[in-house]
Amino acid sequence: MKILAIGDIVSQVGRKTVEEMLDSLSSKVDFVIANAENAAHGKGLTKPIYEELCRYGVDGITLGNHCWGCPDIANVLRHQKNIIRPANFEGNCPGCGSMLLTAKNGVSVGVINLIGRTYMKPAASPFFAADKLVDALSKKTKIILVDFHAEATSEKIAMAHYLDGRVSAVFGTHTHVQTADEMIFPKGCGYITDLGMCGAVHSVLGMEKKNVIQSFLDGMPQRFEVANGRGQFCGCIFEIDEETGKCVGVERIFDRK
């Protein structure tokens, strides 16, 4: 089966590129997972935008450090089964860190969302959280995907090695810059350090250039606004053997409209 993993969706520009790309890609894949923590004006996710992405054909949604950017997402996390937040968030926050969904071909797909600790806000160990969730999901399905929302490339690569042979794919999100290191690990784990971003091409990680540049020039706080204009789509298609749960193919996608 083929699984499309979509990188961080940023604002309306990013959502538009996802809509356009899924018009052609959805018929070629069996399952679509997307990180949408920045889908609402560059920070957070609202209930209407969650519903919008579902209409476009996104089967499962993961989040990250901007999870709580829009207050109404808490109720979505409480009541919807196809959206999760990082499992290793500390405290008793709404939602779950894993989900079990059914792909178009009827195969069960487990998804785990984790957040890194290097250069990020404090969180519990993503490695220990992964152990617990992989053990639970492996009793229900052979296909397990991990969205590791992290800053450090070393932490992401270490996680993939740690889970190789236990999950089908580990893909990184958060940096908004697609990496060119897609591969299959020795025991069958598909991998890419970062899926990249769906958002404005002429921007700084999806935000307007001017204020971001100014913040680097004078070190003063700036109000960042999302950029508009031409969009780009970033993601990866993982081909998974349904019998073994191992990844047998990885295709990186980068498209500018």
Secondary structure as GFF3:
##gff-version 3
##sequence-region A 1 257
A	DSSP	beta_strand	2	6	.	.	.	ID=ss1
A	DSSP	beta_strand	8	9	.	.	.	ID=ss2
A	DSSP	alpha_helix	11	25	.	.	.	ID=ss3
A	DSSP	three_ten_helix	26	28	.	.	.	ID=ss4
A	DSSP	beta_strand	31	35	.	.	.	ID=ss5
A	DSSP	alpha_helix	47	56	.	.	.	ID=ss6
A	DSSP	beta_strand	60	62	.	.	.	ID=ss7
A	DSSP	alpha_helix	73	79	.	.	.	ID=ss8
A	DSSP	beta_strand	98	102	.	.	.	ID=ss9
A	DSSP	beta_strand	108	115	.	.	.	ID=ss10
A	DSSP	alpha_helix	126	137	.	.	.	ID=ss11
A	DSSP	beta_strand	144	149	.	.	.	ID=ss12
A	DSSP	alpha_helix	153	163	.	.	.	ID=ss13
A	DSSP	beta_strand	169	173	.	.	.	ID=ss14
A	DSSP	beta_strand	183	184	.	.	.	ID=ss15
A	DSSP	beta_strand	190	192	.	.	.	ID=ss16
A	DSSP	beta_strand	197	200	.	.	.	ID=ss17
A	DSSP	alpha_helix	209	218	.	.	.	ID=ss18
A	DSSP	beta_strand	231	240	.	.	.	ID=ss19
A	DSSP	beta_strand	247	256	.	.	.	ID=ss20
###
